[in-house]
Amino acid sequence: MASPAVFTGASAAGRVEAELRRAIIALELPPGTRLSEQEIALKYGVSRQPVREALIALARTRLVDVQPQRGTVVVKFSVRKMMEARFIREAVEVAIVREACTAFSPQSRQRIADLLDVQEKAAGRDDHASFQRYDELFHVELAEGVGMPLAWEAIRDIKAHMDRVCQLTLPGTEVMLSLVEQHRRIMAAIDAQDAAQAELAMRHHLTEILRALPKTEANYPDLFE
């Protein structure tokens, strides 16, 4: 569980939303889990009102489904939603890397170099949680590097749906190392100011999860719609 200190100064509803979001993405609350306002309130030491607000916020991002008279349920994976999420994310991130080939912050470039090194080490020790954290920071820094942090904010909630499935599609070191190499290819194209190659590398990277979907759905049918 994330340290409460991470949410210092946040509202009770914000703290609960952040922790539930983390647990849903990590599959600690797997698809189909029924959530109880009372149990969540007791767990986090808050009243039911901030829990209700947190669940409404999560419903807006479609991570949970609030069903009148039936309660709240963590949504199951949807292949259709995954395809839609990938489509939207690809449109934004391809635009980012093409812009990066025109101008990219040297400070962001150095931070990405450091991130890829620590991400590779996380993959080497099969540290899935750290790997995914560095993965997200890589994409955040790409947007920061072209001066468009709001572009990342626009797709953050969409990415959450992909991240849940990634918990099942990144089973070991070999797969994670291949994704780090894909990141390095994206950056090599940016360094060369080759927009066409950067776009190609990003599109390939973002379709990785789609290539794994059929097998994942076959292995975990109960988690899918």
N, C-alpha and C positions, 0 to 999 in steps of 0.2 A: 504494500500500500504506500502511496506517495506520502511524504512527510507533510503534516499540516502546515509547516512553516512555508511551504511553497505557495500557499494561498493566503498569506498574511495580508490583512486589509481587505480581503474580498468579502462579499456578503455571504451569509450562510447558504443561500440558494446557489450562489456561484461556486462555493466550495463543494457542495454536494453534487452539483452538475459536473464539475471537473473530475471528481473522483468516480462517479458513475460512468462517465464517458470513458475514462481510462480503463475501468473494469470491463466495460462492454467491448472495447477494442481489443483488450488483452484476452478476451473470451473467458475471463473469470466469471462473467455473467453471459453464458452462451445464448445463441438464438433460441427463442422459445421460452426463456426464463420469465416467470411471472414475478413482478415486483410489487412488494407491499409497502405502502407509504409508512405504515406504522413501524415495520421492521427496519426500514432505512432510517427513519427518524431516531429510533433507539440506537442503531449502530453508530450514527454520527453525532448523537447528543444534541439534536435540534428538534424543533417542533415540526408538525406535519406541514405547515404552510410553506416553508422554504423547500421541503421535499417536493411538494406539489408543483411549485414554481420550477424546480430543476427538471422534473419529468416533462413539464410542458415545453421547456426549452429543448430537451432531447427529442421530443416528438416533432418539433419544428425541423430538426435536422434528420428526421426519419430513422433515428436509431432505436426508438421505442414507439409502440402504438398504444395510445390511451384509448381504451375501449369502455364506453359508458356502461355502467352496471356490471362490468366484468373485470375491471382493473387494467393494469398496464403490463405490457409484454415486450420483451426485447425482440425486435423484428428479426425474422429469418433472412438468410442470404437470398438475394434475387439476382439471377443471371442478367435479367433485363436491366435492372438498376446498375449493375456493375458495368455493362456495356455503355449505358448512358453516362455514368460517372467518368469512365475512361475517355469518352468522346469529349466531354467538357474540359476535363483536365488536360487532355492532349492539345486542345485548341489554345489554351492559356500558356502551357509550358513550351510549346513549340514557338509561340510568339516571343516568349522570354529569351530562349536561347538564340533566336535569330537577332534579337536586339543586342544580346550580349556580344555577338560577333562584330557589332558596330562600335560599342563602347561598354567596357566592363570595369568595375571598381577594382584597382589593384589590392585594396585591403580585403575585399570579398574573395578575390582570387587566392590570397594567402590563407584566409580562413578555410576555404574549401580544400586547399591542399592539406591542411592540418586535419580537417574532418575526414577526408578519405583515408588518411593514415590510421586514425583511431577506429574508423569503421572497419577497415581491413583487419585490424587486430581483434576487434569484437567478433568478426566472422571467424577468425582463426581459433578463437576459444569457444565458439558456438554460443555466444552470448546474444540471444535473439532480441532481448529487450533493448540492450544498448545499441545493437545494430539498427533497429528500427528508429530509435531516437536520433542517431546520426544520419540516417537516411532522410528523415524529415528535415533536419537542419541543413542538409545539402540543398534540398529544393527551396527551402526558405532563403538561403544565402544566394541562390541564383536570382531570385526575385529582388533581393536587397541589392545585389550587384549591378542591376540595371535601373535602380532607383524606383522600383515598382512593388513595394511591399504589400500594397493593397491587392495586387494580382494574386498573391498567395492566399491572403485572407479570403478572397472570393472562392477559392477551391478547397479551403481547409476542411469544411464539413463533408464535401464530396469525397475527399481523400480518406476520411474516417471509415467509409464503407469498404474501400479497397484494403485498408489496413487490417480490418477484421479478417478478411479472407487470407491476407498475407500470413497470419498466424498459422495457417494450415498449409501454405504453399512454400514456406521457407524452412524446410525440415532440418537442414544441416549446413555445415560449413561450405561445402562445394557450391551449393546454390547461392549462398550469400556472397561468396567471393566472386561469382560470375556477375552479380549485380554491382559490386564495387568496380569491376572492370568496365561495366557499361557506363558508370559514372565517369570514369577516367577517359573513356572515348568521347563522351560529351564535352568534357573540358578540353581535350586535345583539339577538337574541332573549333571550340571557342578561341583557344589560344592561336589557332591558325587563321582565325577570322573567316572560316569556311561555313557560311550560313547553311548551305545545302547539306553538308555533312552533319552539322550540328542538329539540324531538323531530323535527318534520317536516324541519327543515334538516339535522339529523344523519343521518336516514335517507336523505335524498336524496344527501348527501355520500358515504355509505358504499356506495351502489349504483352510483356512477359507474364503478367498475371492472367491474361486472357488465355494464353497457351496452356496454363495450368488448370483452368477452370473445369473442363470436362472430367478430368481425373479426380479433382477435389470433390465435385458434386457426386460422382460415383462412389467415392469413399465415405462421404458424410451426407447421405441423402436426407437424414432427419434435420439437418441444419439449414436446408434450402426450402424455399417455397415450393 
